[in-house]
Amino acid sequence: MNTKHSSDCQMSFGRKDPNCPRCQELFSGAAPRAGWQKAYFSKKAADDAQRHAAIKAHFAPGGKHALGLCGPVCTAFDW
């Protein structure tokens, strides 16, 4: 487990504070913590795949679009 930055850590814009225990770990080669990006992009990829599958099913032969079930003007997936 990584140490948290101390409340008096003077790190700013990536410049590490040599007096902070966490910054000292980073100086020694410790890996930075994973941020929110990993969860965001994995969820985004899953959502995009699900949307792509829904569009493919809608426009497939025998799908809602081919059967005319989406109305006189198809507005499926317009948001």
C-alpha positions in Angstrom: 0.0 0.0 0.0 1.2 3.5 -0.8 1.7 6.2 1.7 -0.6 9.2 1.3 0.9 12.7 0.7 1.2 14.5 4.0 -1.0 17.6 4.6 2.0 19.8 4.4 3.3 18.4 1.1 4.4 21.2 -1.1 4.1 19.2 -4.4 2.7 21.3 -7.2 2.6 20.7 -11.0 4.4 17.4 -10.6 7.4 18.8 -8.6 7.8 16.5 -5.7 8.5 17.6 -2.2 11.6 15.9 -0.7 10.2 16.2 2.8 6.9 14.3 2.0 7.0 10.5 2.7 4.9 9.8 -0.4 7.1 12.0 -2.6 10.1 10.1 -1.3 8.5 6.8 -2.4 7.9 8.3 -5.8 11.5 9.5 -6.0 12.5 5.9 -5.2 10.6 4.5 -8.2 7.2 3.6 -6.7 4.4 3.5 -9.2 1.8 6.3 -9.1 -1.7 5.4 -8.0 -4.3 4.6 -10.6 -6.6 7.5 -11.2 -10.2 7.7 -12.2 -9.3 7.3 -15.9 -9.0 3.5 -15.9 -12.5 2.9 -14.6 -13.9 5.7 -16.8 -12.4 4.3 -20.1 -13.3 0.7 -19.3 -16.9 1.6 -18.6 -16.9 3.8 -21.8 -15.6 1.0 -23.9 -18.3 -1.4 -22.5 -21.1 1.3 -23.1 -19.9 1.9 -26.6 -19.9 -1.9 -27.4 -23.4 -2.2 -26.0 -24.6 0.8 -28.1 -23.0 -0.7 -31.2 -24.7 -4.0 -30.6 -28.1 -2.2 -30.2 -27.6 -0.2 -33.4 -26.6 -3.4 -35.3 -29.7 -5.3 -34.0 -32.0 -2.3 -34.9 -30.8 -2.1 -38.5 -30.3 -5.9 -39.1 -32.5 -7.7 -41.5 -35.7 -8.6 -39.6 -34.9 -5.9 -37.0 -37.2 -3.0 -35.9 -36.0 -0.7 -38.7 -36.5 -3.3 -41.5 -40.0 -4.2 -40.1 -41.0 -0.5 -40.0 -41.5 -0.5 -36.2 -39.5 2.6 -35.5 -42.1 5.0 -37.0 -42.3 7.0 -40.3 -39.0 8.7 -39.6 -36.4 6.6 -37.8 -35.0 8.5 -34.8 -33.5 5.6 -33.1 -30.2 6.4 -31.3 -30.6 10.2 -31.9 -29.7 11.8 -28.6 
